[in-house]
Amino acid sequence: EAALQACPGVDGAAVVVRSGPTGDLRLGGYLVGTVDPEHVREVLREQLPSALVPATLKRVDRLPLTPTGKVDRVALASWEPTDTAQASIKTAKRPATPDELAIATVWGAVLGISDPTLDDDFFALGGHSLLITRLASRLSATLNRDVPILLVHENPVLGNLCRALTSAAPTKPPTGAASSGGLPSVPSCPVTTLTDSRLDLRILEGSLPPIDAAAVTYVPSHWQRDGLVSTDTWQREFVDSEGFLASVLDTPVGRIGVIVAPLAANRLYDQPASTAEVTVSAVERATALGARAVSLTGLLPSATDYGAAVTARTRVPVTTGHEVTAAAVALTVTVTLDRLSRPIESETLCVLGAGSIGLASSRLLLDADHHPARIVLCDLFARRDALEEKAEEMAAGYAGEISIVTTAGPPPPEAYSAGVVIGAVNVGGILDATRVRAGAIVVDDSFPRCFDVAMAVKRMTADHGAVFLEAGLVSGPAPIPELRYRPGWLIPALGEDTTRRYPDEIMGCVLSSALLAGTAGRSATIGAVRPADAVATLRLLTAAGFRAARPQVDGHAISTEVLARAGRPG
């Protein structure tokens, strides 16, 4: 609003938040003056991140005022806006080729725009992180190929996106174990047993003991798209049976089952109500197998309004598990710095993606008395007001500087100059592994990874390297036996060797279900992580003998020697 008021030719201005055509929140601007609103938008685009440029801008004769002389924002919010981005639609270039028409149809549907032009900008029309994820998902389904979120993020103008999609070769995720790429693979797990008999049916018939808790997950999108799971198999093994029990883990805090719901990753955000419905069915399936609590893994929390769309409809508590993941991230940061003899008090910490995990893990570091010299909160979708509020909360008891950087484009320079980076975004590959400073430690809980893994492995094994670690894993006090379902029809999708993990390690989001089921007085995490819950979780994990996992990234083992060399500050 301040930038709008400062524009030449603007005599008065106000900005309000309103619901867009798809129900999401967008900025709407109003100005008094003779200046062309589209010219003002161009000025704002040069000064502000795209997400902060009002999606609509209307010229009015006057602004409504309250009896006290202030702008009446309630009245403004009810005025019907004129979308100036569409004002030049007659002269703007429109989609013409079959590919452009197909892409534009999906693009417009996601934004709630009936007739987009090739000059339209995704962020200028109210696009944000959830809509970008939904757009990539729907384009993947429409084009029958993987459309990376990063590609959509880097091409917000529709015409540029069309050119990028029609010129880029389709990508296919790899299957099976990670190739070494300069680092050895995580070894096969000696306490994982494979079976081709349905684990859930064995529990129901009494030949296996019931589970205490469960974690719900989903199917990688390429399983169906690449024909790794046939249509008949999908119907029989997933839809008709409402998913299946993929594995059972006997942890020190309870017996956990992993339920695979009949949901494909590329469709999670298409129909939120359907995703929630299927997730509820998976929770009920887990309950029938004995689970007293259930956690949501991967992208399921964000696809279900961080559990809020599910929890009111289930008989057992449901958690996002983010408080355990945040503890795992904090443990990974502190233990890695300790291994490298680098005091955190000398480091700048950049939180790339200031959402649930990013904010919770950085806040937990402070609450556990691990204070960096400086903290940079960086959000890719420019929620500056929310970040300012969180920064104020974090500043209590912290003597260092907290900076806020917002951007709707690539990561800012601070992400590349920081000594420690916590990655927690949903835009894969957005952090250029070749540009992070020498000796930097990147601890990532993004899905997909915020960096290219192959490039990160190459950087770790080169001179003047940097450290790239996956977060979210914890090591327990003893090996965790696992019984894993692997029928013949799953081998094409999973590969022959599906047992690569360290024997005592487990994902924090999976472990959270057993902690919730077995700890008296413990509450589920729905929505943002409460700071007190994160602290209590860290203490609970430590008391139960859990610690940071071994250094690794997506199946690549990182030795002490590699860690020491790559983590040496340049």
C-alpha positions in Angstrom: 0.0 0.0 0.0 2.9 2.4 0.8 4.4 1.7 -2.6 1.1 2.3 -4.3 0.6 5.6 -2.5 4.1 6.7 -3.5 3.5 6.2 -7.2 3.5 9.5 -9.3 -0.1 10.5 -10.2 -1.7 8.6 -7.3 -3.5 11.0 -4.9 -4.8 8.3 -2.6 -4.7 4.5 -2.4 -5.7 1.5 -0.3 -5.1 -2.2 -0.5 -7.3 -4.9 0.9 -7.3 -8.7 1.0 -10.2 -10.5 -0.7 -11.1 -14.0 -1.8 -10.3 -14.9 -5.4 -12.4 -17.0 -7.8 -11.0 -20.2 -6.4 -11.4 -19.1 -2.8 -7.8 -18.2 -2.2 -6.7 -14.8 -0.7 -5.5 -12.1 -3.1 -4.6 -8.4 -2.9 -7.0 -5.8 -4.4 -5.9 -2.2 -4.8 -7.8 1.0 -5.3 -6.4 4.4 -6.3 -7.6 8.0 -6.7 -6.0 9.9 -9.5 -5.8 10.3 -13.3 -2.9 7.8 -13.8 -3.5 4.6 -15.8 -3.8 1.7 -13.3 -1.9 -0.6 -15.7 1.0 1.9 -15.7 0.9 1.8 -11.9 1.1 -1.9 -11.9 4.2 -1.8 -14.1 5.8 0.6 -11.6 4.9 -1.7 -8.7 6.4 -4.7 -10.6 9.7 -3.0 -10.7 9.6 -2.2 -7.0 8.0 -5.2 -5.4 8.0 -9.0 -5.5 5.3 -10.3 -7.9 3.2 -11.7 -5.1 3.0 -8.2 -3.5 1.6 -6.5 -6.7 -2.2 -6.3 -6.3 -3.9 -8.9 -8.5 -6.6 -6.2 -9.2 -6.2 -2.5 -9.3 -9.2 -0.2 -9.7 -9.3 3.6 -10.2 -12.1 5.3 -8.1 -13.2 8.9 -7.6 -12.8 8.6 -3.9 -12.0 6.1 -1.1 -14.8 5.3 1.4 -14.1 6.7 4.9 -15.3 5.8 8.3 -16.8 8.4 10.6 -13.3 9.0 12.1 -11.9 9.8 8.7 -10.0 6.6 8.1 -10.3 4.4 5.0 -13.3 2.1 5.4 -11.6 -1.2 4.5 -14.8 -3.2 5.2 -16.6 -1.2 2.5 -13.7 -1.5 0.1 -13.5 -5.3 0.5 -17.1 -5.5 -0.7 -16.6 -3.5 -3.9 -16.4 -5.5 -7.1 -12.9 -5.2 -8.5 -11.9 -4.6 -12.1 -9.0 -6.8 -13.1 -6.7 -4.4 -14.9 -4.5 -7.3 -15.9 -7.3 -8.3 -18.2 -7.9 -4.8 -19.5 -5.6 -5.2 -22.5 -7.0 -8.6 -23.4 -8.0 -7.5 -26.9 -4.4 -6.5 -27.8 -2.5 -9.2 -25.9 -1.4 -12.4 -27.6 -3.7 -15.3 -27.0 -3.0 -19.0 -26.9 -3.2 -20.5 -30.4 -1.4 -23.9 -30.8 -2.9 -27.1 -29.3 -0.2 -27.2 -26.6 -0.8 -23.5 -25.7 -4.5 -24.0 -25.5 -4.2 -27.1 -23.3 -1.7 -25.4 -20.9 -3.7 -22.2 -20.8 -6.9 -24.0 -20.0 -5.3 -25.6 -16.9 -3.5 -22.4 -16.0 -6.7 -20.3 -16.1 -8.7 -22.9 -14.2 -6.3 -22.9 -11.3 -6.4 -19.1 -11.1 -10.1 -18.9 -11.8 -9.6 -16.9 -15.0 -11.7 -17.8 -18.0 -9.6 -16.4 -20.9 -5.9 -15.9 -20.0 -3.5 -14.4 -22.5 0.1 -15.4 -23.0 1.2 -12.1 -21.4 -0.6 -12.8 -18.1 1.6 -13.3 -15.0 0.8 -16.1 -12.5 1.8 -14.1 -9.4 0.3 -10.8 -10.6 -3.1 -12.6 -10.7 -2.8 -13.9 -7.2 -0.8 -17.1 -7.6 0.9 -18.4 -4.5 2.7 -21.6 -3.2 -0.4 -23.8 -3.0 -1.7 -22.8 -6.4 1.7 -23.4 -8.0 1.7 -26.9 -6.5 -1.8 -27.4 -7.8 -0.9 -26.0 -11.3 2.1 -28.3 -11.6 0.0 -31.3 -10.5 -2.8 -30.6 -13.0 -0.3 -29.9 -15.9 1.4 -33.2 -15.1 -1.9 -35.0 -15.4 -3.0 -33.1 -18.5 0.3 -33.5 -20.4 1.0 -37.0 -19.0 4.5 -36.1 -17.9 6.2 -34.7 -14.8 6.0 -31.0 -14.7 8.4 -29.8 -12.0 7.1 -27.1 -9.6 10.4 -25.3 -10.2 9.7 -25.0 -13.9 6.3 -23.4 -13.1 7.8 -21.2 -10.5 10.6 -19.9 -12.8 8.1 -19.2 -15.7 5.2 -17.2 -14.1 4.2 -15.6 -17.5 1.9 -18.0 -19.3 3.7 -17.6 -22.7 7.0 -18.4 -21.1 5.6 -21.4 -19.4 4.2 -22.7 -22.7 7.6 -22.3 -24.4 9.4 -24.0 -21.5 7.0 -26.9 -21.4 7.0 -27.5 -25.2 10.8 -27.3 -25.4 11.8 -29.2 -22.3 12.2 -33.0 -22.5 10.0 -35.0 -20.3 11.6 -36.1 -17.0 11.2 -39.5 -15.3 12.1 -40.0 -11.7 14.6 -42.9 -11.2 13.5 -46.1 -9.5 15.5 -48.4 -7.2 18.5 -47.5 -5.1 20.5 -44.3 -5.5 23.5 -44.6 -7.8 26.8 -43.7 -6.0 27.5 -40.6 -8.1 30.8 -40.2 -6.1 29.3 -41.3 -2.8 28.5 -44.8 -1.6 24.9 -45.9 -1.2 23.2 -46.4 2.2 23.7 -50.2 2.9 20.9 -52.8 2.8 19.2 -53.1 6.1 19.8 -56.5 7.9 16.6 -56.2 10.0 14.2 -55.6 7.1 12.3 -58.7 6.0 10.4 -58.9 2.7 7.2 -60.8 2.2 4.7 -61.1 -0.6 1.7 -61.7 1.7 -0.7 -58.8 2.6 0.3 -57.6 6.1 -3.1 -56.0 6.8 -4.9 -59.2 6.0 -2.6 -61.1 8.3 -3.3 -58.7 11.1 -7.1 -59.0 10.6 -6.9 -62.8 10.6 -4.7 -62.9 13.7 -1.4 -64.2 12.3 0.3 -60.9 13.0 -0.1 -58.8 16.1 -2.0 -55.5 15.7 -0.2 -52.2 15.2 -0.2 -49.4 17.9 0.1 -46.5 15.4 0.2 -45.7 11.7 1.6 -43.3 9.2 -0.3 -42.6 6.0 1.5 -42.0 2.7 0.7 -42.0 -1.0 2.0 -43.3 -4.4 4.7 -41.6 -6.5 3.0 -40.1 -9.6 5.2 -41.9 -12.1 4.1 -45.3 -11.0 0.9 -45.0 -13.0 2.1 -42.6 -15.7 5.0 -44.8 -16.7 3.0 -48.0 -16.5 4.9 -49.4 -13.5 1.5 -50.2 -11.9 -1.1 -51.3 -14.4 -4.7 -49.9 -14.4 -6.0 -53.3 -13.2 -3.5 -53.5 -10.4 -4.2 -50.0 -9.3 -7.9 -50.8 -9.1 -7.4 -54.1 -7.3 -4.5 -53.3 -4.9 -5.2 -49.7 -4.2 -8.8 -48.5 -4.9 -10.8 -51.7 -4.1 -8.9 -52.3 -0.9 -8.6 -48.6 0.1 -4.8 -48.9 0.0 -2.6 -51.4 1.8 -0.2 -51.8 4.7 3.2 -51.4 3.2 5.4 -52.2 6.3 5.4 -52.7 10.0 8.2 -51.2 12.1 8.8 -52.4 15.7 10.2 -49.3 17.4 11.1 -48.8 21.0 8.0 -46.6 21.4 5.4 -48.8 19.6 4.6 -50.9 16.6 4.0 -48.6 13.6 2.3 -49.5 10.3 2.8 -47.5 7.1 -0.4 -47.3 5.1 -0.2 -46.5 1.4 -3.5 -44.6 0.4 -4.8 -44.8 -3.1 -3.6 -41.3 -3.9 -1.1 -40.3 -6.5 1.4 -37.5 -5.6 0.5 -35.5 -8.7 -3.2 -35.4 -7.8 -3.0 -34.5 -4.1 -3.9 -30.9 -4.7 -6.4 -31.3 -7.6 -9.5 -32.0 -5.5 -8.8 -31.2 -1.8 -12.1 -32.6 -0.7 -11.4 -36.0 -2.4 -7.8 -36.1 -1.0 -9.2 -35.5 2.5 -11.9 -38.2 2.0 -9.4 -40.8 0.9 -7.0 -39.9 3.7 -9.9 -40.3 6.2 -10.5 -43.8 4.8 -6.9 -44.7 5.2 -7.0 -43.5 8.8 -10.0 -45.7 9.4 -8.2 -48.6 7.8 -5.3 -48.0 10.2 -7.7 -47.9 13.1 -9.2 -51.2 12.2 -5.6 -52.6 12.3 -5.2 -51.4 15.9 -3.7 -47.9 15.5 -4.5 -45.5 18.3 -3.0 -42.5 16.5 -2.1 -41.7 12.9 0.4 -39.3 11.3 0.4 -37.8 7.8 3.6 -37.9 5.8 5.1 -36.0 2.9 2.8 -33.5 1.2 -0.4 -34.9 2.9 -0.3 -32.3 5.7 -0.3 -29.3 3.3 -2.8 -31.0 1.0 -5.3 -31.5 3.9 -5.0 -28.0 5.4 -2.3 -29.3 7.8 -4.6 -32.0 9.0 -7.6 -29.8 9.7 -9.6 -31.3 6.8 -9.1 -34.8 8.3 -8.9 -34.8 12.1 -12.6 -33.9 12.9 -13.8 -37.0 10.9 -11.7 -39.7 12.5 -12.0 -41.9 15.6 -8.3 -41.6 16.6 -6.1 -38.5 16.8 -4.3 -37.5 13.6 -1.1 -35.5 13.6 1.1 -33.9 10.9 4.1 -35.0 12.9 5.8 -31.7 12.1 6.9 -31.2 15.7 9.0 -34.4 15.4 10.3 -33.4 12.0 11.3 -30.0 13.4 13.1 -31.7 16.2 14.9 -33.9 13.7 16.0 -30.9 11.7 17.3 -29.1 14.8 19.2 -32.2 15.9 20.7 -32.5 12.4 21.9 -28.9 12.4 23.4 -28.9 15.9 25.1 -32.4 15.6 26.6 -31.5 12.2 28.0 -28.3 13.5 29.4 -30.2 16.5 31.0 -32.8 14.3 32.7 -30.0 12.4 33.7 -28.1 15.5 31.8 -25.0 14.3 30.0 -23.1 17.0 26.5 -22.0 15.9 27.1 -18.7 17.6 29.4 -17.8 14.7 27.0 -18.9 11.9 24.4 -17.1 9.8 21.3 -19.3 9.6 19.1 -18.9 6.5 15.6 -20.4 6.7 14.6 -21.0 3.1 10.9 -21.5 3.2 9.4 -20.0 6.4 6.4 -22.3 6.7 5.6 -24.9 9.3 8.8 -26.8 9.4 11.2 -23.9 8.7 9.8 -21.7 11.4 9.4 -24.5 14.0 12.9 -25.9 13.6 14.6 -22.5 13.7 12.5 -21.4 16.7 13.4 -24.7 18.4 17.1 -24.0 18.0 16.6 -20.8 19.9 14.4 -22.3 22.6 17.1 -25.0 23.1 19.7 -22.2 23.5 21.4 -22.7 20.1 21.7 -19.1 19.0 23.2 -18.3 15.6 24.9 -14.9 15.1 22.2 -14.0 12.6 18.9 -15.5 11.3 17.5 -14.8 7.8 13.9 -15.8 7.3 13.3 -16.2 3.6 9.9 -17.0 2.1 9.5 -17.7 -1.6 6.0 -16.3 -1.7 6.3 -13.0 0.1 4.3 -13.4 3.2 6.1 -10.6 4.8 3.5 -9.6 7.4 3.3 -13.1 8.7 7.1 -13.3 8.9 7.3 -10.0 10.8 5.0 -11.4 13.4 7.0 -14.6 13.7 10.3 -12.7 13.8 8.9 -10.7 16.7 8.1 -13.9 18.6 11.5 -15.3 17.9 13.3 -12.2 19.0 12.2 -12.6 22.6 15.4 -13.8 24.4 17.5 -13.7 21.2 20.2 -11.0 21.0 21.1 -11.6 17.3 19.7 -10.0 14.2 16.7 -11.4 12.4 16.3 -10.3 8.8 13.3 -10.9 6.6 13.7 -11.5 2.8 10.7 -12.1 0.6 10.7 -13.1 -3.0 8.5 -14.7 -5.6 11.6 -15.5 -7.7 14.8 -17.4 -7.1 16.4 -17.5 -3.6 18.1 -14.3 -2.5 21.8 -13.8 -2.1 21.5 -14.4 1.6 20.7 -18.1 0.9 24.0 -18.5 -0.9 26.1 -16.6 1.6 24.8 -18.2 4.8 26.9 -20.8 6.6 23.8 -22.9 7.5 20.6 -23.2 5.4 17.5 -25.0 6.5 15.5 -25.9 3.4 11.7 -26.3 3.8 10.0 -25.4 0.5 7.8 -27.2 -2.0 9.7 -26.0 -5.1 12.2 -28.7 -6.0 15.7 -27.7 -7.2 15.3 -24.0 -6.5 18.6 -23.7 -4.6 21.6 -23.9 -6.9 24.1 -26.3 -5.3 27.0 -24.8 -7.2 26.4 -21.4 -5.7 26.2 -22.0 -2.0 29.3 -20.8 -0.2 32.2 -23.2 0.4 31.7 -25.1 3.7 28.0 -24.3 3.9 25.7 -26.8 5.5 22.3 -27.3 3.8 19.9 -29.3 5.9 16.8 -30.0 3.8 13.3 -31.2 4.6 11.8 -30.0 1.3 9.8 -32.4 -0.9 11.0 -32.6 -3.5 14.5 -31.6 -2.5 15.3 -27.9 -2.7 18.5 -28.8 -4.5 19.4 -31.1 -7.3 20.7 -34.2 -5.5 23.2 -35.3 -8.3 24.6 -31.7 -8.3 24.8 -31.7 -4.5 26.7 -35.0 -4.5 29.2 -33.7 -7.0 29.7 -30.5 -5.0 30.3 -32.5 -1.8 33.1 -34.5 -3.4 34.8 -31.6 -5.1 37.3 -29.0 -3.8 35.7 -26.1 -2.0 32.6 -28.2 -1.4 29.6 -27.9 0.8 27.4 -30.2 2.8 23.9 -31.3 1.7 21.9 -33.4 4.2 18.4 -34.7 4.2 16.5 -33.9 7.4 13.6 -35.6 9.0 15.3 -38.9 10.0 16.3 -39.8 13.5 18.3 -42.7 14.9 16.9 -44.8 17.7 18.6 -46.5 20.7 18.4 -50.0 19.0 17.8 -51.6 15.6 14.2 -51.2 14.3 13.0 -54.5 12.8 10.7 -54.0 9.8 8.4 -56.4 7.9 7.9 -55.0 4.4 5.2 -56.0 1.9 6.8 -56.5 -1.6 4.7 -58.6 -4.0 5.9 -59.3 -7.5 3.7 -56.5 -9.0 5.6 -53.9 -6.9 9.1 -54.8 -8.1 8.9 -52.8 -11.4 8.1 -49.7 -9.3 10.4 -50.2 -6.4 13.3 -52.1 -8.0 14.9 -55.3 -6.7 16.8 -53.7 -3.7 14.2 -52.0 -1.5 15.8 -52.4 1.9 18.4 -49.6 2.0 18.3 -47.9 5.3 20.4 -47.9 8.5 18.9 -50.4 11.0 18.1 -48.0 13.8 16.7 -45.1 11.7 13.2 -43.9 11.0 11.4 -40.9 9.6 10.3 -38.5 12.3 6.9 -38.0 10.7 6.4 -41.8 10.9 7.7 -42.0 14.5 5.4 -39.2 15.6 2.3 -41.5 15.4 3.7 -43.9 18.0 4.8 -41.0 20.2 1.3 -39.7 20.1 -0.3 -43.1 20.8 2.0 -44.0 23.6 2.7 -40.8 25.5 0.1 -39.8 28.1 -1.0 -36.2 27.8 0.6 -35.7 24.4 -1.6 -33.7 21.9 -1.7 -34.0 18.1 -0.1 -31.3 15.9 -2.7 -29.7 13.6 -1.7 -26.5 11.8 1.4 -24.6 13.0 3.7 -26.3 15.5 3.4 -24.9 19.0 6.9 -23.9 20.3 6.3 -25.6 23.6 5.3 -28.8 21.8 8.5 -28.8 19.8 10.6 -28.3 23.0 8.7 -31.1 24.7 9.2 -33.4 21.7 13.0 -32.8 21.6 13.2 -33.7 25.3 11.0 -36.8 24.7 13.2 -38.0 21.9 16.4 -37.5 23.8 15.0 -39.2 26.9 13.9 -42.2 24.7 17.4 -42.5 23.3 16.8 -41.0 19.8 19.4 -38.8 18.2 20.3 -37.2 14.9 20.6 -39.7 12.0 23.8 -40.5 10.2 24.8 -38.0 7.5 23.1 -38.9 4.2 21.0 -37.6 1.4 18.5 -39.6 -0.6 20.2 -42.9 -0.4 23.8 -41.5 -0.5 25.9 -42.1 2.6 28.2 -39.3 3.7 31.3 -40.4 5.4 33.1 -38.6 8.2 35.9 -37.7 5.8 33.6 -36.3 3.2 31.7 -34.3 5.8 34.9 -32.9 7.3 36.3 -31.9 3.9 33.0 -30.5 2.5 32.1 -28.7 5.7 35.4 -26.8 5.9 34.6 -23.1 5.6 36.1 -21.4 2.5 
